[in-house]
Amino acid sequence: MRVFAVVVAAGCGHRFGGGPPKQFCSIGGVVPLMQSIRLFLECEFISGVICVIPSRYVNTYNDLVAGIVDSRLLQPVLGGDTRQQSVSCGLEAIAKYHPSHVMIHDASRCYCRSTVLSRIYERIKLGSEAVVPVISPVDSVRCDDKSVSRDRVKLVQTPQVFRFDTIRQLHKKYADRVVTDDAALCDLEGVIVDTVEGDRNNIKITYRSDVASTISRTGYGYDAHRFSDDPKRELYLMGVKIVGYCGLEGVSDADVGIHSLVDAILGALCLGSIGEYFSEHSPKNKGVRSAVFLEHCRKFLAQANADIINIDSTIVCEEPRISDYSENMKHVIADCLKINPLIINIKGKTTEGMGFEGRREGISATSLVTIRIIQ
Protein backbone atom coordinates (compact mmCIF):
# COMPACT_ATOMS: atom_id res chain seq x y z
CA MET A 1 0.00 0.00 0.00
CA ARG A 2 1.03 3.57 -0.67
CA VAL A 3 -0.57 5.75 1.99
CA PHE A 4 -0.32 9.51 1.63
CA ALA A 5 -1.46 12.20 4.05
CA VAL A 6 -3.25 15.43 3.18
CA VAL A 7 -2.95 17.95 6.03
CA VAL A 8 -5.67 20.58 5.66
CA ALA A 9 -4.40 23.95 6.90
CA ALA A 10 -5.97 26.49 4.55
CA GLY A 11 -8.52 27.99 6.92
CA CYS A 12 -8.44 31.58 8.12
CA GLY A 13 -9.38 30.72 11.70
CA HIS A 14 -11.88 33.57 12.21
CA ARG A 15 -13.37 31.87 15.28
CA PHE A 16 -9.93 31.66 16.90
CA GLY A 17 -9.62 35.44 17.08
CA GLY A 18 -7.25 38.00 15.60
CA GLY A 19 -3.77 37.39 14.29
CA PRO A 20 -2.46 34.54 12.12
CA PRO A 21 -4.61 31.43 11.61
CA LYS A 22 -4.38 29.02 14.52
CA GLN A 23 -2.45 26.40 12.54
CA PHE A 24 0.51 28.81 12.32
CA CYS A 25 0.37 30.05 15.93
CA SER A 26 2.56 28.81 18.76
CA ILE A 27 0.13 27.37 21.30
CA GLY A 28 1.79 26.19 24.50
CA GLY A 29 5.05 25.86 22.58
CA VAL A 30 3.37 23.81 19.81
CA VAL A 31 2.67 25.04 16.27
CA PRO A 32 -0.34 22.94 15.20
CA LEU A 33 0.69 22.59 11.56
CA MET A 34 4.24 21.52 12.43
CA GLN A 35 2.98 19.05 15.02
CA SER A 36 0.59 17.53 12.47
CA ILE A 37 3.35 17.22 9.89
CA ARG A 38 5.61 15.46 12.39
CA LEU A 39 2.77 13.08 13.32
CA PHE A 40 2.77 11.63 9.80
CA LEU A 41 6.50 11.80 9.09
CA GLU A 42 7.15 9.76 12.22
CA CYS A 43 5.02 6.90 10.80
CA GLU A 44 6.98 4.52 8.60
CA PHE A 45 3.92 3.48 6.59
CA ILE A 46 3.31 7.04 5.33
CA SER A 47 4.70 7.45 1.80
CA GLY A 48 4.11 11.17 1.44
CA VAL A 49 2.68 14.25 3.17
CA ILE A 50 1.22 17.31 1.48
CA CYS A 51 -0.11 20.40 3.22
CA VAL A 52 -2.92 22.57 1.90
CA ILE A 53 -2.27 26.17 2.98
CA PRO A 54 -3.58 29.73 2.41
CA SER A 55 -1.84 31.79 -0.28
CA ARG A 56 -1.03 34.55 2.22
CA TYR A 57 1.04 32.21 4.39
CA VAL A 58 3.33 30.50 1.88
CA ASN A 59 6.41 32.23 3.27
CA THR A 60 5.34 31.46 6.83
CA TYR A 61 4.95 27.81 5.89
CA ASN A 62 8.36 27.70 4.20
CA ASP A 63 9.99 29.17 7.29
CA LEU A 64 8.29 26.61 9.52
CA VAL A 65 9.39 23.55 7.54
CA ALA A 66 12.85 24.83 6.59
CA GLY A 67 14.50 22.48 9.09
CA ILE A 68 12.68 19.32 7.95
CA VAL A 69 14.87 17.03 5.87
CA ASP A 70 12.48 14.37 4.65
CA SER A 71 11.72 13.81 0.98
CA ARG A 72 8.23 12.58 1.90
CA LEU A 73 7.19 16.14 2.74
CA LEU A 74 5.95 17.40 -0.63
CA GLN A 75 5.60 20.97 -1.86
CA PRO A 76 2.44 22.53 -0.42
CA VAL A 77 -0.65 23.32 -2.46
CA LEU A 78 -2.90 26.33 -2.09
CA GLY A 79 -6.38 25.75 -0.69
CA GLY A 80 -9.83 26.85 -1.81
CA ASP A 81 -12.59 28.90 -0.25
CA THR A 82 -13.96 25.95 1.75
CA ARG A 83 -12.50 22.96 3.50
CA GLN A 84 -14.08 20.72 0.89
CA GLN A 85 -12.35 22.60 -1.92
CA SER A 86 -9.06 22.54 -0.05
CA VAL A 87 -9.20 18.78 0.40
CA SER A 88 -9.89 18.40 -3.32
CA CYS A 89 -6.83 20.52 -4.08
CA GLY A 90 -4.72 18.23 -1.94
CA LEU A 91 -6.11 15.08 -3.53
CA GLU A 92 -5.47 16.33 -7.06
CA ALA A 93 -1.92 17.33 -6.12
CA ILE A 94 -0.98 13.81 -4.95
CA ALA A 95 -2.79 11.95 -7.72
CA LYS A 96 0.40 11.80 -9.80
CA TYR A 97 2.05 9.72 -7.06
CA HIS A 98 -0.62 7.00 -7.44
CA PRO A 99 -1.44 6.49 -3.76
CA SER A 100 -3.58 3.51 -2.82
CA HIS A 101 -4.97 5.27 0.27
CA VAL A 102 -5.05 8.77 1.68
CA MET A 103 -5.32 10.04 5.25
CA ILE A 104 -7.07 13.40 5.45
CA HIS A 105 -6.29 15.33 8.60
CA ASP A 106 -7.16 18.77 9.99
CA ALA A 107 -4.01 20.56 11.13
CA SER A 108 -6.00 22.01 14.03
CA ARG A 109 -6.11 18.50 15.57
CA CYS A 110 -2.45 18.76 16.51
CA TYR A 111 -2.71 16.57 19.63
CA CYS A 112 -3.48 13.40 17.73
CA ARG A 113 -1.15 10.52 18.63
CA SER A 114 0.46 7.91 16.43
CA THR A 115 -1.58 5.16 18.08
CA VAL A 116 -4.66 6.47 16.26
CA LEU A 117 -2.84 6.27 12.93
CA SER A 118 -1.75 2.73 13.71
CA ARG A 119 -5.30 1.63 14.49
CA ILE A 120 -6.54 3.14 11.24
CA TYR A 121 -3.73 1.55 9.25
CA GLU A 122 -4.46 -1.90 10.64
CA ARG A 123 -8.09 -1.58 9.53
CA ILE A 124 -7.27 -0.62 5.95
CA LYS A 125 -4.86 -3.55 5.79
CA LEU A 126 -7.91 -5.72 6.42
CA GLY A 127 -9.62 -4.24 3.38
CA SER A 128 -11.74 -1.36 4.71
CA GLU A 129 -12.57 1.26 2.10
CA ALA A 130 -13.00 4.07 4.61
CA VAL A 131 -12.05 4.30 8.29
CA VAL A 132 -12.60 7.11 10.80
CA PRO A 133 -11.60 7.46 14.48
CA VAL A 134 -14.48 8.10 16.88
CA ILE A 135 -15.04 8.70 20.58
CA SER A 136 -18.17 8.50 22.70
CA PRO A 137 -19.62 11.75 24.09
CA VAL A 138 -19.39 12.31 27.83
CA ASP A 139 -22.14 14.93 27.86
CA SER A 140 -25.83 14.20 27.52
CA VAL A 141 -27.13 14.52 23.98
CA ARG A 142 -30.35 16.08 22.65
CA CYS A 143 -31.58 16.15 19.05
CA ASP A 144 -34.75 17.87 17.84
CA ASP A 145 -35.56 18.80 21.46
CA LYS A 146 -35.41 15.17 22.58
CA SER A 147 -32.83 13.29 24.61
CA VAL A 148 -30.79 10.79 22.64
CA SER A 149 -28.92 7.87 24.19
CA ARG A 150 -25.19 8.54 24.21
CA ASP A 151 -24.65 4.91 23.21
CA ARG A 152 -26.09 5.78 19.80
CA VAL A 153 -23.82 8.78 19.23
CA LYS A 154 -20.17 8.93 18.22
CA LEU A 155 -17.98 12.00 17.78
CA VAL A 156 -15.86 11.82 14.65
CA GLN A 157 -12.22 12.91 14.50
CA THR A 158 -9.44 13.04 11.92
CA PRO A 159 -7.33 11.65 10.34
CA GLN A 160 -9.82 9.82 8.18
CA VAL A 161 -8.49 7.29 5.69
CA PHE A 162 -9.98 6.28 2.34
CA ARG A 163 -9.12 4.38 -0.78
CA PHE A 164 -7.68 7.18 -2.86
CA ASP A 165 -9.67 6.61 -6.03
CA THR A 166 -12.91 6.37 -4.06
CA ILE A 167 -12.61 9.63 -2.12
CA ARG A 168 -11.20 11.50 -5.12
CA GLN A 169 -14.20 10.58 -7.24
CA LEU A 170 -16.61 11.43 -4.41
CA HIS A 171 -15.11 14.90 -4.07
CA LYS A 172 -15.61 15.44 -7.78
CA LYS A 173 -19.15 14.05 -7.84
CA TYR A 174 -20.38 15.97 -4.80
CA ALA A 175 -18.35 19.15 -5.24
CA ASP A 176 -21.51 21.24 -4.81
CA ARG A 177 -22.69 19.48 -1.67
CA VAL A 178 -21.72 20.99 1.71
CA VAL A 179 -20.48 18.40 4.20
CA THR A 180 -18.62 18.75 7.48
CA ASP A 181 -16.13 15.94 6.89
CA ASP A 182 -14.99 13.57 4.15
CA ALA A 183 -16.73 10.51 5.59
CA ALA A 184 -20.05 12.25 4.93
CA LEU A 185 -19.34 11.93 1.20
CA CYS A 186 -19.12 8.18 1.64
CA ASP A 187 -22.53 8.23 3.28
CA LEU A 188 -24.00 10.01 0.27
CA GLU A 189 -22.71 7.25 -2.00
CA GLY A 190 -23.42 4.32 0.31
CA VAL A 191 -19.75 3.52 0.88
CA ILE A 192 -19.30 1.67 4.20
CA VAL A 193 -17.35 3.69 6.75
CA ASP A 194 -15.66 1.61 9.45
CA THR A 195 -14.65 3.10 12.80
CA VAL A 196 -11.77 2.70 15.22
CA GLU A 197 -11.21 4.09 18.70
CA GLY A 198 -10.14 7.72 18.63
CA ASP A 199 -8.30 9.75 21.24
CA ARG A 200 -9.87 12.18 23.72
CA ASN A 201 -6.73 14.29 23.55
CA ASN A 202 -7.26 14.70 19.81
CA ILE A 203 -9.30 17.87 20.21
CA LYS A 204 -9.98 20.24 17.35
CA ILE A 205 -8.72 23.72 18.16
CA THR A 206 -11.47 26.12 17.16
CA TYR A 207 -11.63 28.87 19.76
CA ARG A 208 -8.76 30.45 21.61
CA SER A 209 -10.32 29.25 24.85
CA ASP A 210 -9.81 25.64 23.70
CA VAL A 211 -6.09 25.72 24.37
CA ALA A 212 -4.54 29.15 24.43
CA SER A 213 -4.60 29.48 28.20
CA THR A 214 -4.43 25.80 29.11
CA ILE A 215 -1.42 24.18 30.77
CA SER A 216 -0.83 20.67 32.08
CA ARG A 217 0.99 19.65 35.25
CA THR A 218 1.88 16.31 36.79
CA GLY A 219 2.19 15.51 40.50
CA TYR A 220 3.74 12.51 42.24
CA GLY A 221 2.65 11.08 45.58
CA TYR A 222 3.95 8.32 47.87
CA ASP A 223 2.77 6.90 51.18
CA ALA A 224 3.45 3.86 53.37
CA HIS A 225 1.92 2.52 56.59
CA ARG A 226 2.70 -0.47 58.75
CA PHE A 227 0.06 -3.01 59.66
CA SER A 228 -1.68 -2.34 62.97
CA ASP A 229 -1.36 -4.57 66.03
CA ASP A 230 -5.07 -4.03 66.65
CA PRO A 231 -6.91 -7.06 65.21
CA LYS A 232 -10.10 -4.99 65.01
CA ARG A 233 -8.48 -2.37 62.81
CA GLU A 234 -10.11 -2.31 59.35
CA LEU A 235 -8.16 -2.15 56.11
CA TYR A 236 -9.08 0.54 53.58
CA LEU A 237 -7.33 0.90 50.22
CA MET A 238 -8.39 3.55 47.69
CA GLY A 239 -11.58 4.04 49.70
CA VAL A 240 -12.57 0.37 49.55
CA LYS A 241 -12.93 -1.71 52.72
CA ILE A 242 -10.94 -4.94 52.32
CA VAL A 243 -12.56 -7.64 54.46
CA GLY A 244 -10.41 -10.34 56.06
CA TYR A 245 -7.21 -8.33 56.38
CA CYS A 246 -5.74 -6.34 59.24
CA GLY A 247 -5.82 -2.58 58.89
CA LEU A 248 -2.91 -0.16 58.69
CA GLU A 249 -1.65 1.95 61.58
CA GLY A 250 -2.45 5.65 61.41
CA VAL A 251 -4.47 8.53 62.80
CA SER A 252 -7.01 8.36 59.99
CA ASP A 253 -7.97 5.09 58.30
CA ALA A 254 -4.35 5.03 56.99
CA ASP A 255 -5.48 4.49 53.40
CA VAL A 256 -2.07 4.62 51.68
CA GLY A 257 -3.67 4.65 48.24
CA ILE A 258 -5.72 7.77 48.84
CA HIS A 259 -2.89 9.41 50.76
CA SER A 260 -0.52 8.98 47.80
CA LEU A 261 -3.25 10.29 45.50
CA VAL A 262 -3.84 13.37 47.65
CA ASP A 263 -0.11 14.12 47.66
CA ALA A 264 0.00 13.75 43.87
CA ILE A 265 -2.91 16.16 43.39
CA LEU A 266 -1.35 18.67 45.77
CA GLY A 267 1.95 18.25 43.95
CA ALA A 268 0.36 18.98 40.58
CA LEU A 269 -1.23 22.10 42.10
CA CYS A 270 2.06 23.07 43.80
CA LEU A 271 0.25 23.20 47.14
CA GLY A 272 2.63 21.27 49.37
CA SER A 273 1.88 17.92 50.98
CA ILE A 274 -0.97 16.12 52.70
CA GLY A 275 0.43 16.77 56.19
CA GLU A 276 0.10 20.53 55.75
CA TYR A 277 -3.67 20.24 55.40
CA PHE A 278 -4.55 17.03 57.24
CA SER A 279 -2.10 16.81 60.12
CA GLU A 280 -1.70 13.54 61.99
CA HIS A 281 -1.51 15.63 65.17
CA SER A 282 -4.99 17.13 64.69
CA PRO A 283 -7.72 15.45 66.78
CA LYS A 284 -10.30 16.08 64.04
CA ASN A 285 -8.46 13.68 61.75
CA LYS A 286 -8.55 10.80 64.20
CA GLY A 287 -10.37 7.86 62.68
CA VAL A 288 -11.55 9.88 59.68
CA ARG A 289 -12.04 8.17 56.33
CA SER A 290 -9.40 9.36 53.88
CA ALA A 291 -12.05 9.88 51.23
CA VAL A 292 -12.73 13.16 53.05
CA PHE A 293 -9.24 14.34 52.05
CA LEU A 294 -10.10 13.75 48.37
CA GLU A 295 -13.21 15.88 48.71
CA HIS A 296 -11.00 18.71 49.95
CA CYS A 297 -8.73 18.17 46.97
CA ARG A 298 -11.74 18.59 44.70
CA LYS A 299 -12.20 22.05 46.20
CA PHE A 300 -8.51 22.87 45.63
CA LEU A 301 -8.86 21.83 41.99
CA ALA A 302 -11.94 24.00 41.54
CA GLN A 303 -10.20 27.00 43.11
CA ALA A 304 -7.31 26.58 40.68
CA ASN A 305 -9.74 26.18 37.73
CA ALA A 306 -8.18 22.77 37.12
CA ASP A 307 -9.43 19.32 36.28
CA ILE A 308 -7.85 15.90 36.35
CA ILE A 309 -7.07 14.27 33.01
CA ASN A 310 -5.30 11.13 34.23
CA ILE A 311 -4.57 9.13 37.40
CA ASP A 312 -2.14 6.21 37.59
CA SER A 313 -1.71 4.56 41.00
CA THR A 314 0.24 1.52 42.18
CA ILE A 315 -0.32 -0.26 45.50
CA VAL A 316 2.59 -2.41 46.65
CA CYS A 317 1.82 -5.39 48.88
CA GLU A 318 1.96 -9.16 48.98
CA GLU A 319 -1.68 -9.31 50.01
CA PRO A 320 -4.49 -8.57 49.26
CA ARG A 321 -4.63 -9.10 45.50
CA ILE A 322 -5.35 -5.57 44.24
CA SER A 323 -6.73 -6.66 40.87
CA ASP A 324 -9.71 -8.17 42.73
CA TYR A 325 -10.68 -4.70 43.96
CA SER A 326 -9.28 -2.27 41.36
CA GLU A 327 -12.52 -1.71 39.44
CA ASN A 328 -14.41 -0.90 42.62
CA MET A 329 -11.56 1.35 43.72
CA LYS A 330 -11.70 3.31 40.47
CA HIS A 331 -15.38 3.99 40.89
CA VAL A 332 -14.96 5.07 44.52
CA ILE A 333 -12.17 7.49 43.58
CA ALA A 334 -14.15 8.75 40.58
CA ASP A 335 -17.15 9.44 42.81
CA CYS A 336 -15.05 11.32 45.37
CA LEU A 337 -13.40 13.51 42.72
CA LYS A 338 -16.45 13.68 40.40
CA ILE A 339 -14.46 12.46 37.40
CA ASN A 340 -14.80 9.73 34.80
CA PRO A 341 -13.50 6.35 36.07
CA LEU A 342 -12.08 5.70 32.59
CA ILE A 343 -9.24 8.15 33.27
CA ILE A 344 -8.21 6.27 36.43
CA ASN A 345 -5.76 3.35 36.48
CA ILE A 346 -5.13 1.40 39.69
CA LYS A 347 -2.84 -1.62 39.82
CA GLY A 348 -1.08 -3.79 42.37
CA LYS A 349 2.51 -4.96 42.58
CA THR A 350 4.39 -7.34 44.86
CA THR A 351 8.06 -7.16 45.79
CA GLU A 352 8.51 -10.95 45.69
CA GLY A 353 9.32 -11.08 49.36
CA MET A 354 11.73 -8.14 49.41
CA GLY A 355 11.48 -5.10 51.68
CA PHE A 356 8.90 -4.29 54.33
CA GLU A 357 6.04 -4.95 51.89
CA GLY A 358 7.50 -8.34 51.04
CA ARG A 359 7.83 -9.21 54.73
CA ARG A 360 4.15 -8.25 55.13
CA GLU A 361 5.00 -5.50 57.59
CA GLY A 362 3.01 -2.86 55.73
CA ILE A 363 1.74 -1.49 52.42
CA SER A 364 2.97 1.36 50.24
CA ALA A 365 1.44 3.23 47.33
CA THR A 366 2.49 5.68 44.63
CA SER A 367 0.34 7.90 42.43
CA LEU A 368 0.87 10.05 39.36
CA VAL A 369 -1.78 12.66 38.59
CA THR A 370 -1.93 14.89 35.51
CA ILE A 371 -4.14 17.94 35.64
CA ARG A 372 -5.19 20.61 33.18
CA ILE A 373 -5.31 24.21 34.41
CA ILE A 374 -7.24 26.88 32.53
CA GLN A 375 -5.89 30.27 33.46
Summary of the structure (lengths in Angstrom):
residues: 375
radius of gyration: 25.7
end to end distance: 45.5
largest distance: 78.3
contacts: 1209
relative contact order: 0.11
helix: 35%
strand: 27%
